[in-house]
Amino acid sequence: MARLKRLFTIKTRFEACLVIYALALGACERGIHYLGQYPGFGGKLLFLACTGSVFMAGGMILDNLAMKRSLR
C-alpha cells in the first residue's frame, strides 16, 4: 500500500508544475464550455472563476512543497 501511495505523492517542484499545468488545461477547457453555454458577461465570470481556482490550488501545492522541504 505504501508503494501505491508513493505514486500519487507530489515530491518535486517539477511534478507540481506538471499537475498545475494539467489543472490549468482542464480549467480552460471547462471555461470554454461555459463561454458557449452562457454567452456574455456571465460566461466570462465563470471562465475567470475556473482559472482563478487553478491559481489558488497551484499556490497551495507549491506552498505545501516548500513547507515539507523546510520540515526535513
PQR file with spaces between the fields and no chain letter, atoms N, CA, C, O and H, PARSE charges and radii, in Angstrom:
ATOM       1  N    MET     1       0.828   -1.197    0.000 -0.4000 1.5000
ATOM       2  CA   MET     1       0.000    0.000    0.000 -0.0000 2.0000
ATOM       3  C    MET     1       0.871    1.261    0.000  0.5500 1.7000
ATOM       4  O    MET     1       0.510    2.261   -0.620 -0.5500 1.4000
ATOM       5  N    ALA     2       1.997    1.219    0.681 -0.4000 1.5000
ATOM       6  CA   ALA     2       2.878    2.383    0.737 -0.0000 2.0000
ATOM       7  C    ALA     2       3.452    2.694   -0.640  0.5500 1.7000
ATOM       8  O    ALA     2       3.630    3.861   -0.991 -0.5500 1.4000
ATOM       9  H    ALA     2       2.291    0.406    1.184  0.4000 1.0000
ATOM      10  N    ARG     3       3.741    1.659   -1.417 -0.4000 1.5000
ATOM      11  CA   ARG     3       4.273    1.876   -2.769 -0.0000 2.0000
ATOM      12  C    ARG     3       3.224    2.530   -3.661  0.5500 1.7000
ATOM      13  O    ARG     3       3.546    3.383   -4.487 -0.5500 1.4000
ATOM      14  H    ARG     3       3.597    0.711   -1.132  0.4000 1.0000
ATOM      15  N    LEU     4       1.991    2.131   -3.491 -0.4000 1.5000
ATOM      16  CA   LEU     4       0.911    2.731   -4.273 -0.0000 2.0000
ATOM      17  C    LEU     4       0.695    4.186   -3.864  0.5500 1.7000
ATOM      18  O    LEU     4       0.457    5.041   -4.717 -0.5500 1.4000
ATOM      19  H    LEU     4       1.729    1.438   -2.819  0.4000 1.0000
ATOM      20  N    LYS     5       0.775    4.467   -2.574 -0.4000 1.5000
ATOM      21  CA   LYS     5       0.625    5.839   -2.082 -0.0000 2.0000
ATOM      22  C    LYS     5       1.735    6.733   -2.627  0.5500 1.7000
ATOM      23  O    LYS     5       1.502    7.899   -2.947 -0.5500 1.4000
ATOM      24  H    LYS     5       0.969    3.772   -1.881  0.4000 1.0000
ATOM      25  N    ARG     6       2.930    6.185   -2.729 -0.4000 1.5000
ATOM      26  CA   ARG     6       4.074    6.957   -3.203 -0.0000 2.0000
ATOM      27  C    ARG     6       3.895    7.398   -4.659  0.5500 1.7000
ATOM      28  O    ARG     6       4.427    8.434   -5.056 -0.5500 1.4000
ATOM      29  H    ARG     6       3.119    5.239   -2.468  0.4000 1.0000
ATOM      30  N    LEU     7       3.156    6.630   -5.452 -0.4000 1.5000
ATOM      31  CA   LEU     7       2.902    7.000   -6.844 -0.0000 2.0000
ATOM      32  C    LEU     7       2.075    8.281   -6.959  0.5500 1.7000
ATOM      33  O    LEU     7       2.225    9.038   -7.917 -0.5500 1.4000
ATOM      34  H    LEU     7       2.724    5.788   -5.129  0.4000 1.0000
ATOM      35  N    PHE     8       1.206    8.517   -5.980 -0.4000 1.5000
ATOM      36  CA   PHE     8       0.291    9.658   -6.053 -0.0000 2.0000
ATOM      37  C    PHE     8       0.718   10.807   -5.151  0.5500 1.7000
ATOM      38  O    PHE     8      -0.094   11.671   -4.822 -0.5500 1.4000
ATOM      39  H    PHE     8       1.085    7.901   -5.202  0.4000 1.0000
ATOM      40  N    THR     9       1.980   10.824   -4.750 -0.4000 1.5000
ATOM      41  CA   THR     9       2.509   11.897   -3.918 -0.0000 2.0000
ATOM      42  C    THR     9       3.382   12.813   -4.766  0.5500 1.7000
ATOM      43  O    THR     9       4.250   12.347   -5.505 -0.5500 1.4000
ATOM      44  H    THR     9       2.640   10.122   -5.017  0.4000 1.0000
ATOM      45  N    ILE    10       3.149   14.108   -4.658 -0.4000 1.5000
ATOM      46  CA   ILE    10       3.952   15.094   -5.389 -0.0000 2.0000
ATOM      47  C    ILE    10       5.212   15.337   -4.565  0.5500 1.7000
ATOM      48  O    ILE    10       5.143   15.812   -3.431 -0.5500 1.4000
ATOM      49  H    ILE    10       2.444   14.487   -4.058  0.4000 1.0000
ATOM      50  N    LYS    11       6.365   15.007   -5.149 -0.4000 1.5000
ATOM      51  CA   LYS    11       7.617   15.086   -4.404 -0.0000 2.0000
ATOM      52  C    LYS    11       8.519   16.232   -4.845  0.5500 1.7000
ATOM      53  O    LYS    11       9.291   16.746   -4.036 -0.5500 1.4000
ATOM      54  H    LYS    11       6.421   14.622   -6.070  0.4000 1.0000
ATOM      55  N    THR    12       8.442   16.639   -6.093 -0.4000 1.5000
ATOM      56  CA   THR    12       9.349   17.669   -6.594 -0.0000 2.0000
ATOM      57  C    THR    12       8.555   18.841   -7.166  0.5500 1.7000
ATOM      58  O    THR    12       7.356   18.744   -7.429 -0.5500 1.4000
ATOM      59  H    THR    12       7.815   16.221   -6.751  0.4000 1.0000
ATOM      60  N    ARG    13       9.263   19.942   -7.346 -0.4000 1.5000
ATOM      61  CA   ARG    13       8.653   21.139   -7.925 -0.0000 2.0000
ATOM      62  C    ARG    13       8.241   20.885   -9.378  0.5500 1.7000
ATOM      63  O    ARG    13       7.233   21.422   -9.837 -0.5500 1.4000
ATOM      64  H    ARG    13      10.237   20.022   -7.132  0.4000 1.0000
ATOM      65  N    PHE    14       9.004   20.080  -10.092 -0.4000 1.5000
ATOM      66  CA   PHE    14       8.670   19.746  -11.476 -0.0000 2.0000
ATOM      67  C    PHE    14       7.341   18.993  -11.549  0.5500 1.7000
ATOM      68  O    PHE    14       6.500   19.294  -12.397 -0.5500 1.4000
ATOM      69  H    PHE    14       9.823   19.644   -9.719  0.4000 1.0000
ATOM      70  N    GLU    15       7.154   18.014  -10.661 -0.4000 1.5000
ATOM      71  CA   GLU    15       5.890   17.276  -10.627 -0.0000 2.0000
ATOM      72  C    GLU    15       4.731   18.209  -10.284  0.5500 1.7000
ATOM      73  O    GLU    15       3.638   18.078  -10.835 -0.5500 1.4000
ATOM      74  H    GLU    15       7.837   17.770   -9.973  0.4000 1.0000
ATOM      75  N    ALA    16       4.975   19.150   -9.374 -0.4000 1.5000
ATOM      76  CA   ALA    16       3.935   20.109   -9.007 -0.0000 2.0000
ATOM      77  C    ALA    16       3.551   20.967  -10.210  0.5500 1.7000
ATOM      78  O    ALA    16       2.372   21.240  -10.436 -0.5500 1.4000
ATOM      79  H    ALA    16       5.863   19.256   -8.927  0.4000 1.0000
ATOM      80  N    CYS    17       4.552   21.389  -10.978 -0.4000 1.5000
ATOM      81  CA   CYS    17       4.264   22.202  -12.167 -0.0000 2.0000
ATOM      82  C    CYS    17       3.473   21.411  -13.204  0.5500 1.7000
ATOM      83  O    CYS    17       2.596   21.962  -13.869 -0.5500 1.4000
ATOM      84  H    CYS    17       5.510   21.168  -10.794  0.4000 1.0000
ATOM      85  N    LEU    18       3.777   20.122  -13.343 -0.4000 1.5000
ATOM      86  CA   LEU    18       3.009   19.289  -14.271 -0.0000 2.0000
ATOM      87  C    LEU    18       1.557   19.161  -13.828  0.5500 1.7000
ATOM      88  O    LEU    18       0.649   19.212  -14.657 -0.5500 1.4000
ATOM      89  H    LEU    18       4.489   19.674  -12.802  0.4000 1.0000
ATOM      90  N    VAL    19       1.333   18.995  -12.540 -0.4000 1.5000
ATOM      91  CA   VAL    19      -0.038   18.888  -12.020 -0.0000 2.0000
ATOM      92  C    VAL    19      -0.781   20.209  -12.213  0.5500 1.7000
ATOM      93  O    VAL    19      -1.945   20.214  -12.613 -0.5500 1.4000
ATOM      94  H    VAL    19       2.071   18.953  -11.866  0.4000 1.0000
ATOM      95  N    ILE    20      -0.120   21.315  -11.933 -0.4000 1.5000
ATOM      96  CA   ILE    20      -0.747   22.630  -12.105 -0.0000 2.0000
ATOM      97  C    ILE    20      -1.074   22.875  -13.574  0.5500 1.7000
ATOM      98  O    ILE    20      -2.120   23.436  -13.897 -0.5500 1.4000
ATOM      99  H    ILE    20       0.826   21.311  -11.608  0.4000 1.0000
ATOM     100  N    TYR    21      -0.180   22.453  -14.460 -0.4000 1.5000
ATOM     101  CA   TYR    21      -0.437   22.600  -15.901 -0.0000 2.0000
ATOM     102  C    TYR    21      -1.666   21.791  -16.319  0.5500 1.7000
ATOM     103  O    TYR    21      -2.497   22.271  -17.089 -0.5500 1.4000
ATOM     104  H    TYR    21       0.671   21.997  -14.198  0.4000 1.0000
ATOM     105  N    ALA    22      -1.776   20.573  -15.814 -0.4000 1.5000
ATOM     106  CA   ALA    22      -2.939   19.740  -16.142 -0.0000 2.0000
ATOM     107  C    ALA    22      -4.224   20.362  -15.600  0.5500 1.7000
ATOM     108  O    ALA    22      -5.256   20.344  -16.271 -0.5500 1.4000
ATOM     109  H    ALA    22      -1.101   20.183  -15.188  0.4000 1.0000
ATOM     110  N    LEU    23      -4.162   20.911  -14.394 -0.4000 1.5000
ATOM     111  CA   LEU    23      -5.331   21.598  -13.839 -0.0000 2.0000
ATOM     112  C    LEU    23      -5.725   22.804  -14.693  0.5500 1.7000
ATOM     113  O    LEU    23      -6.908   23.057  -14.919 -0.5500 1.4000
ATOM     114  H    LEU    23      -3.323   20.926  -13.849  0.4000 1.0000
ATOM     115  N    ALA    24      -4.723   23.540  -15.162 -0.4000 1.5000
ATOM     116  CA   ALA    24      -4.998   24.721  -15.983 -0.0000 2.0000
ATOM     117  C    ALA    24      -5.627   24.344  -17.314  0.5500 1.7000
ATOM     118  O    ALA    24      -6.537   25.023  -17.791 -0.5500 1.4000
ATOM     119  H    ALA    24      -3.762   23.334  -14.979  0.4000 1.0000
ATOM     120  N    LEU    25      -5.145   23.267  -17.912 -0.4000 1.5000
ATOM     121  CA   LEU    25      -5.749   22.830  -19.175 -0.0000 2.0000
ATOM     122  C    LEU    25      -7.214   22.448  -18.989  0.5500 1.7000
ATOM     123  O    LEU    25      -8.066   22.815  -19.799 -0.5500 1.4000
ATOM     124  H    LEU    25      -4.406   22.716  -17.525  0.4000 1.0000
ATOM     125  N    GLY    26      -7.501   21.715  -17.926 -0.4000 1.5000
ATOM     126  CA   GLY    26      -8.881   21.330  -17.653 -0.0000 2.0000
ATOM     127  C    GLY    26      -9.764   22.524  -17.342  0.5500 1.7000
ATOM     128  O    GLY    26     -10.919   22.581  -17.765 -0.5500 1.4000
ATOM     129  H    GLY    26      -6.809   21.417  -17.268  0.4000 1.0000
ATOM     130  N    ALA    27      -9.216   23.482  -16.597 -0.4000 1.5000
ATOM     131  CA   ALA    27     -10.000   24.667  -16.248 -0.0000 2.0000
ATOM     132  C    ALA    27     -10.300   25.510  -17.480  0.5500 1.7000
ATOM     133  O    ALA    27     -11.407   26.030  -17.617 -0.5500 1.4000
ATOM     134  H    ALA    27      -8.278   23.436  -16.253  0.4000 1.0000
ATOM     135  N    CYS    28      -9.334   25.652  -18.372 -0.4000 1.5000
ATOM     136  CA   CYS    28      -9.579   26.431  -19.591 -0.0000 2.0000
ATOM     137  C    CYS    28     -10.585   25.731  -20.491  0.5500 1.7000
ATOM     138  O    CYS    28     -11.417   26.383  -21.122 -0.5500 1.4000
ATOM     139  H    CYS    28      -8.435   25.229  -18.260  0.4000 1.0000
ATOM     140  N    GLU    29     -10.511   24.416  -20.553 -0.4000 1.5000
ATOM     141  CA   GLU    29     -11.490   23.667  -21.352 -0.0000 2.0000
ATOM     142  C    GLU    29     -12.895   23.852  -20.788  0.5500 1.7000
ATOM     143  O    GLU    29     -13.847   24.071  -21.536 -0.5500 1.4000
ATOM     144  H    GLU    29      -9.834   23.887  -20.041  0.4000 1.0000
ATOM     145  N    ARG    30     -13.017   23.762  -19.460 -0.4000 1.5000
ATOM     146  CA   ARG    30     -14.319   23.970  -18.826 -0.0000 2.0000
ATOM     147  C    ARG    30     -14.792   25.407  -19.031  0.5500 1.7000
ATOM     148  O    ARG    30     -15.980   25.645  -19.245 -0.5500 1.4000
ATOM     149  H    ARG    30     -12.243   23.584  -18.853  0.4000 1.0000
ATOM     150  N    GLY    31     -13.867   26.364  -18.965 -0.4000 1.5000
ATOM     151  CA   GLY    31     -14.215   27.756  -19.184 -0.0000 2.0000
ATOM     152  C    GLY    31     -14.717   28.013  -20.585  0.5500 1.7000
ATOM     153  O    GLY    31     -15.630   28.815  -20.779 -0.5500 1.4000
ATOM     154  H    GLY    31     -12.902   26.171  -18.790  0.4000 1.0000
ATOM     155  N    ILE    32     -14.131   27.341  -21.573 -0.4000 1.5000
ATOM     156  CA   ILE    32     -14.590   27.488  -22.960 -0.0000 2.0000
ATOM     157  C    ILE    32     -16.016   26.964  -23.105  0.5500 1.7000
ATOM     158  O    ILE    32     -16.830   27.540  -23.828 -0.5500 1.4000
ATOM     159  H    ILE    32     -13.389   26.689  -21.415  0.4000 1.0000
ATOM     160  N    HIS    33     -16.309   25.860  -22.407 -0.4000 1.5000
ATOM     161  CA   HIS    33     -17.682   25.347  -22.445 -0.0000 2.0000
ATOM     162  C    HIS    33     -18.648   26.337  -21.793  0.5500 1.7000
ATOM     163  O    HIS    33     -19.766   26.530  -22.271 -0.5500 1.4000
ATOM     164  H    HIS    33     -15.648   25.392  -21.821  0.4000 1.0000
ATOM     165  N    TYR    34     -18.207   26.963  -20.695 -0.4000 1.5000
ATOM     166  CA   TYR    34     -19.054   27.971  -20.050 -0.0000 2.0000
ATOM     167  C    TYR    34     -19.314   29.144  -20.980  0.5500 1.7000
ATOM     168  O    TYR    34     -20.430   29.662  -21.027 -0.5500 1.4000
ATOM     169  H    TYR    34     -17.299   26.807  -20.307  0.4000 1.0000
ATOM     170  N    LEU    35     -18.294   29.570  -21.721 -0.4000 1.5000
ATOM     171  CA   LEU    35     -18.495   30.682  -22.657 -0.0000 2.0000
ATOM     172  C    LEU    35     -19.516   30.321  -23.731  0.5500 1.7000
ATOM     173  O    LEU    35     -20.280   31.174  -24.181 -0.5500 1.4000
ATOM     174  H    LEU    35     -17.388   29.149  -21.683  0.4000 1.0000
ATOM     175  N    GLY    36     -19.525   29.057  -24.138 -0.4000 1.5000
ATOM     176  CA   GLY    36     -20.502   28.618  -25.131 -0.0000 2.0000
ATOM     177  C    GLY    36     -21.903   28.519  -24.568  0.5500 1.7000
ATOM     178  O    GLY    36     -22.878   28.854  -25.240 -0.5500 1.4000
ATOM     179  H    GLY    36     -18.904   28.364  -23.773  0.4000 1.0000
ATOM     180  N    GLN    37     -22.003   28.051  -23.310 -0.4000 1.5000
ATOM     181  CA   GLN    37     -23.318   27.875  -22.693 -0.0000 2.0000
ATOM     182  C    GLN    37     -23.916   29.182  -22.216  0.5500 1.7000
ATOM     183  O    GLN    37     -25.124   29.397  -22.318 -0.5500 1.4000
ATOM     184  H    GLN    37     -21.210   27.779  -22.764  0.4000 1.0000
ATOM     185  N    TYR    38     -23.066   30.056  -21.695 -0.4000 1.5000
ATOM     186  CA   TYR    38     -23.527   31.326  -21.132 -0.0000 2.0000
ATOM     187  C    TYR    38     -22.805   32.474  -21.820  0.5500 1.7000
ATOM     188  O    TYR    38     -21.836   33.005  -21.277 -0.5500 1.4000
ATOM     189  H    TYR    38     -22.085   29.882  -21.612  0.4000 1.0000
ATOM     190  N    PRO    39     -23.259   32.863  -23.004 -0.5600 1.5000
ATOM     191  CA   PRO    39     -22.572   33.956  -23.705  0.2800 2.0000
ATOM     192  C    PRO    39     -22.736   35.278  -22.947  0.5500 1.7000
ATOM     193  O    PRO    39     -23.754   35.530  -22.303 -0.5500 1.4000
ATOM     194  N    GLY    40     -21.723   36.087  -23.046 -0.4000 1.5000
ATOM     195  CA   GLY    40     -21.787   37.397  -22.401 -0.0000 2.0000
ATOM     196  C    GLY    40     -21.001   37.440  -21.107  0.5500 1.7000
ATOM     197  O    GLY    40     -20.052   36.683  -20.904 -0.5500 1.4000
ATOM     198  H    GLY    40     -20.896   35.882  -23.570  0.4000 1.0000
ATOM     199  N    PHE    41     -21.420   38.342  -20.242 -0.4000 1.5000
ATOM     200  CA   PHE    41     -20.692   38.615  -19.006 -0.0000 2.0000
ATOM     201  C    PHE    41     -20.685   37.422  -18.050  0.5500 1.7000
ATOM     202  O    PHE    41     -19.679   37.170  -17.387 -0.5500 1.4000
ATOM     203  H    PHE    41     -22.191   38.956  -20.407  0.4000 1.0000
ATOM     204  N    GLY    42     -21.791   36.691  -17.974 -0.4000 1.5000
ATOM     205  CA   GLY    42     -21.873   35.533  -17.076 -0.0000 2.0000
ATOM     206  C    GLY    42     -20.876   34.448  -17.435  0.5500 1.7000
ATOM     207  O    GLY    42     -20.244   33.862  -16.556 -0.5500 1.4000
ATOM     208  H    GLY    42     -22.608   36.896  -18.512  0.4000 1.0000
ATOM     209  N    GLY    43     -20.734   34.181  -18.721 -0.4000 1.5000
ATOM     210  CA   GLY    43     -19.771   33.178  -19.165 -0.0000 2.0000
ATOM     211  C    GLY    43     -18.343   33.590  -18.872  0.5500 1.7000
ATOM     212  O    GLY    43     -17.506   32.763  -18.509 -0.5500 1.4000
ATOM     213  H    GLY    43     -21.247   34.657  -19.435  0.4000 1.0000
ATOM     214  N    LYS    44     -18.069   34.890  -19.034 -0.4000 1.5000
ATOM     215  CA   LYS    44     -16.719   35.391  -18.751 -0.0000 2.0000
ATOM     216  C    LYS    44     -16.395   35.285  -17.257  0.5500 1.7000
ATOM     217  O    LYS    44     -15.268   34.963  -16.881 -0.5500 1.4000
ATOM     218  H    LYS    44     -18.749   35.561  -19.329  0.4000 1.0000
ATOM     219  N    LEU    45     -17.387   35.556  -16.419 -0.4000 1.5000
ATOM     220  CA   LEU    45     -17.170   35.419  -14.977 -0.0000 2.0000
ATOM     221  C    LEU    45     -16.910   33.969  -14.586  0.5500 1.7000
ATOM     222  O    LEU    45     -16.047   33.696  -13.752 -0.5500 1.4000
ATOM     223  H    LEU    45     -18.302   35.817  -16.725  0.4000 1.0000
ATOM     224  N    LEU    46     -17.645   33.049  -15.179 -0.4000 1.5000
ATOM     225  CA   LEU    46     -17.424   31.631  -14.889 -0.0000 2.0000
ATOM     226  C    LEU    46     -16.057   31.178  -15.387  0.5500 1.7000
ATOM     227  O    LEU    46     -15.393   30.374  -14.734 -0.5500 1.4000
ATOM     228  H    LEU    46     -18.346   33.271  -15.856  0.4000 1.0000
ATOM     229  N    PHE    47     -15.632   31.691  -16.542 -0.4000 1.5000
ATOM     230  CA   PHE    47     -14.303   31.374  -17.058 -0.0000 2.0000
ATOM     231  C    PHE    47     -13.229   31.868  -16.090  0.5500 1.7000
ATOM     232  O    PHE    47     -12.270   31.152  -15.800 -0.5500 1.4000
ATOM     233  H    PHE    47     -16.171   32.345  -17.073  0.4000 1.0000
ATOM     234  N    LEU    48     -13.394   33.084  -15.597 -0.4000 1.5000
ATOM     235  CA   LEU    48     -12.436   33.627  -14.629 -0.0000 2.0000
ATOM     236  C    LEU    48     -12.435   32.834  -13.324  0.5500 1.7000
ATOM     237  O    LEU    48     -11.388   32.672  -12.696 -0.5500 1.4000
ATOM     238  H    LEU    48     -14.173   33.666  -15.833  0.4000 1.0000
ATOM     239  N    ALA    49     -13.594   32.345  -12.918 -0.4000 1.5000
ATOM     240  CA   ALA    49     -13.659   31.535  -11.702 -0.0000 2.0000
ATOM     241  C    ALA    49     -12.896   30.227  -11.885  0.5500 1.7000
ATOM     242  O    ALA    49     -12.207   29.771  -10.972 -0.5500 1.4000
ATOM     243  H    ALA    49     -14.444   32.477  -13.428  0.4000 1.0000
ATOM     244  N    CYS    50     -13.019   29.625  -13.066 -0.4000 1.5000
ATOM     245  CA   CYS    50     -12.288   28.381  -13.340 -0.0000 2.0000
ATOM     246  C    CYS    50     -10.785   28.601  -13.289  0.5500 1.7000
ATOM     247  O    CYS    50     -10.059   27.839  -12.650 -0.5500 1.4000
ATOM     248  H    CYS    50     -13.578   29.994  -13.808  0.4000 1.0000
ATOM     249  N    THR    51     -10.322   29.643  -13.962 -0.4000 1.5000
ATOM     250  CA   THR    51      -8.882   29.875  -13.999 -0.0000 2.0000
ATOM     251  C    THR    51      -8.368   30.391  -12.654  0.5500 1.7000
ATOM     252  O    THR    51      -7.234   30.095  -12.276 -0.5500 1.4000
ATOM     253  H    THR    51     -10.911   30.262  -14.482  0.4000 1.0000
ATOM     254  N    GLY    52      -9.169   31.141  -11.941 -0.4000 1.5000
ATOM     255  CA   GLY    52      -8.757   31.622  -10.620 -0.0000 2.0000
ATOM     256  C    GLY    52      -8.571   30.497   -9.630  0.5500 1.7000
ATOM     257  O    GLY    52      -7.691   30.562   -8.772 -0.5500 1.4000
ATOM     258  H    GLY    52     -10.090   31.381  -12.247  0.4000 1.0000
ATOM     259  N    SER    53      -9.391   29.462   -9.738 -0.4000 1.5000
ATOM     260  CA   SER    53      -9.243   28.325   -8.827 -0.0000 2.0000
ATOM     261  C    SER    53      -7.916   27.602   -9.062  0.5500 1.7000
ATOM     262  O    SER    53      -7.342   27.045   -8.126 -0.5500 1.4000
ATOM     263  H    SER    53     -10.106   29.409  -10.435  0.4000 1.0000
ATOM     264  N    VAL    54      -7.428   27.606  -10.298 -0.4000 1.5000
ATOM     265  CA   VAL    54      -6.131   26.979  -10.586 -0.0000 2.0000
ATOM     266  C    VAL    54      -5.007   27.768   -9.916  0.5500 1.7000
ATOM     267  O    VAL    54      -4.064   27.173   -9.396 -0.5500 1.4000
ATOM     268  H    VAL    54      -7.894   28.058  -11.059  0.4000 1.0000
ATOM     269  N    PHE    55      -5.095   29.095   -9.923 -0.4000 1.5000
ATOM     270  CA   PHE    55      -4.081   29.906   -9.254 -0.0000 2.0000
ATOM     271  C    PHE    55      -4.045   29.610   -7.761  0.5500 1.7000
ATOM     272  O    PHE    55      -2.970   29.498   -7.171 -0.5500 1.4000
ATOM     273  H    PHE    55      -5.862   29.578  -10.346  0.4000 1.0000
ATOM     274  N    MET    56      -5.219   29.483   -7.151 -0.4000 1.5000
ATOM     275  CA   MET    56      -5.256   29.201   -5.715 -0.0000 2.0000
ATOM     276  C    MET    56      -4.729   27.799   -5.412  0.5500 1.7000
ATOM     277  O    MET    56      -3.951   27.616   -4.475 -0.5500 1.4000
ATOM     278  H    MET    56      -6.092   29.574   -7.630  0.4000 1.0000
ATOM     279  N    ALA    57      -5.150   26.814   -6.198 -0.4000 1.5000
ATOM     280  CA   ALA    57      -4.695   25.448   -5.968 -0.0000 2.0000
ATOM     281  C    ALA    57      -3.197   25.320   -6.232  0.5500 1.7000
ATOM     282  O    ALA    57      -2.490   24.641   -5.488 -0.5500 1.4000
ATOM     283  H    ALA    57      -5.782   26.962   -6.959  0.4000 1.0000
ATOM     284  N    GLY    58      -2.715   25.966   -7.281 -0.4000 1.5000
ATOM     285  CA   GLY    58      -1.289   25.917   -7.594 -0.0000 2.0000
ATOM     286  C    GLY    58      -0.446   26.539   -6.499  0.5500 1.7000
ATOM     287  O    GLY    58       0.611   26.014   -6.149 -0.5500 1.4000
ATOM     288  H    GLY    58      -3.289   26.518   -7.886  0.4000 1.0000
ATOM     289  N    GLY    59      -0.904   27.649   -5.961 -0.4000 1.5000
ATOM     290  CA   GLY    59      -0.191   28.273   -4.850 -0.0000 2.0000
ATOM     291  C    GLY    59      -0.140   27.379   -3.631  0.5500 1.7000
ATOM     292  O    GLY    59       0.889   27.290   -2.960 -0.5500 1.4000
ATOM     293  H    GLY    59      -1.762   28.076   -6.246  0.4000 1.0000
ATOM     294  N    MET    60      -1.248   26.714   -3.342 -0.4000 1.5000
ATOM     295  CA   MET    60      -1.273   25.814   -2.188 -0.0000 2.0000
ATOM     296  C    MET    60      -0.349   24.620   -2.400  0.5500 1.7000
ATOM     297  O    MET    60       0.325   24.191   -1.464 -0.5500 1.4000
ATOM     298  H    MET    60      -2.084   26.786   -3.886  0.4000 1.0000
ATOM     299  N    ILE    61      -0.309   24.084   -3.600 -0.4000 1.5000
ATOM     300  CA   ILE    61       0.575   22.951   -3.886 -0.0000 2.0000
ATOM     301  C    ILE    61       2.031   23.357   -3.707  0.5500 1.7000
ATOM     302  O    ILE    61       2.804   22.640   -3.071 -0.5500 1.4000
ATOM     303  H    ILE    61      -0.857   24.432   -4.361  0.4000 1.0000
ATOM     304  N    LEU    62       2.406   24.503   -4.263 -0.4000 1.5000
ATOM     305  CA   LEU    62       3.796   24.953   -4.151 -0.0000 2.0000
ATOM     306  C    LEU    62       4.157   25.316   -2.712  0.5500 1.7000
ATOM     307  O    LEU    62       5.270   25.033   -2.269 -0.5500 1.4000
ATOM     308  H    LEU    62       1.778   25.085   -4.779  0.4000 1.0000
ATOM     309  N    ASP    63       3.235   25.937   -1.974 -0.4000 1.5000
ATOM     310  CA   ASP    63       3.492   26.248   -0.567 -0.0000 2.0000
ATOM     311  C    ASP    63       3.650   24.979    0.258  0.5500 1.7000
ATOM     312  O    ASP    63       4.497   24.913    1.149 -0.5500 1.4000
ATOM     313  H    ASP    63       2.330   26.167   -2.333  0.4000 1.0000
ATOM     314  N    ASN    64       2.839   23.977   -0.038 -0.4000 1.5000
ATOM     315  CA   ASN    64       2.923   22.713    0.677 -0.0000 2.0000
ATOM     316  C    ASN    64       4.275   22.039    0.427  0.5500 1.7000
ATOM     317  O    ASN    64       4.865   21.477    1.351 -0.5500 1.4000
ATOM     318  H    ASN    64       2.151   24.030   -0.762  0.4000 1.0000
ATOM     319  N    LEU    65       4.763   22.090   -0.799 -0.4000 1.5000
ATOM     320  CA   LEU    65       6.075   21.505   -1.083 -0.0000 2.0000
ATOM     321  C    LEU    65       7.177   22.240   -0.328  0.5500 1.7000
ATOM     322  O    LEU    65       8.091   21.613    0.208 -0.5500 1.4000
ATOM     323  H    LEU    65       4.284   22.546   -1.549  0.4000 1.0000
ATOM     324  N    ALA    66       7.093   23.558   -0.286 -0.4000 1.5000
ATOM     325  CA   ALA    66       8.107   24.346    0.426 -0.0000 2.0000
ATOM     326  C    ALA    66       8.063   24.042    1.918  0.5500 1.7000
ATOM     327  O    ALA    66       9.107   23.948    2.564 -0.5500 1.4000
ATOM     328  H    ALA    66       6.351   24.068   -0.721  0.4000 1.0000
ATOM     329  N    MET    67       6.868   23.887    2.467 -0.4000 1.5000
ATOM     330  CA   MET    67       6.746   23.587    3.893 -0.0000 2.0000
ATOM     331  C    MET    67       7.310   22.205    4.210  0.5500 1.7000
ATOM     332  O    MET    67       8.015   22.033    5.204 -0.5500 1.4000
ATOM     333  H    MET    67       6.020   23.963    1.942  0.4000 1.0000
ATOM     334  N    LYS    68       7.002   21.220    3.365 -0.4000 1.5000
ATOM     335  CA   LYS    68       7.543   19.877    3.581 -0.0000 2.0000
ATOM     336  C    LYS    68       9.063   19.882    3.503  0.5500 1.7000
ATOM     337  O    LYS    68       9.732   19.200    4.280 -0.5500 1.4000
ATOM     338  H    LYS    68       6.430   21.360    2.557  0.4000 1.0000
ATOM     339  N    ARG    69       9.609   20.654    2.560 -0.4000 1.5000
ATOM     340  CA   ARG    69      11.058   20.734    2.409 -0.0000 2.0000
ATOM     341  C    ARG    69      11.706   21.372    3.636  0.5500 1.7000
ATOM     342  O    ARG    69      12.776   20.945    4.069 -0.5500 1.4000
ATOM     343  H    ARG    69       9.065   21.207    1.929  0.4000 1.0000
ATOM     344  N    SER    70      11.054   22.400    4.197 -0.4000 1.5000
ATOM     345  CA   SER    70      11.638   23.083    5.365 -0.0000 2.0000
ATOM     346  C    SER    70      11.539   22.226    6.630  0.5500 1.7000
ATOM     347  O    SER    70      12.354   22.378    7.540 -0.5500 1.4000
ATOM     348  H    SER    70      10.184   22.747    3.845  0.4000 1.0000
ATOM     349  N    LEU    71      10.557   21.334    6.696 -0.4000 1.5000
ATOM     350  CA   LEU    71      10.425   20.470    7.868 -0.0000 2.0000
ATOM     351  C    LEU    71      11.457   19.346    7.885  0.5500 1.7000
ATOM     352  O    LEU    71      11.737   18.782    8.942 -0.5500 1.4000
ATOM     353  H    LEU    71       9.895   21.211    5.957  0.4000 1.0000
ATOM     354  N    ARG    72      12.020   19.018    6.735 -0.4000 1.5000
ATOM     355  CA   ARG    72      13.007   17.933    6.684 -0.0000 2.0000
ATOM     356  C    ARG    72      14.323   18.360    7.160  0.5500 1.7000
ATOM     357  O    ARG    72      15.261   17.563    7.179 -0.5500 1.4000
ATOM     358  H    ARG    72      11.792   19.476    5.875  0.4000 1.0000
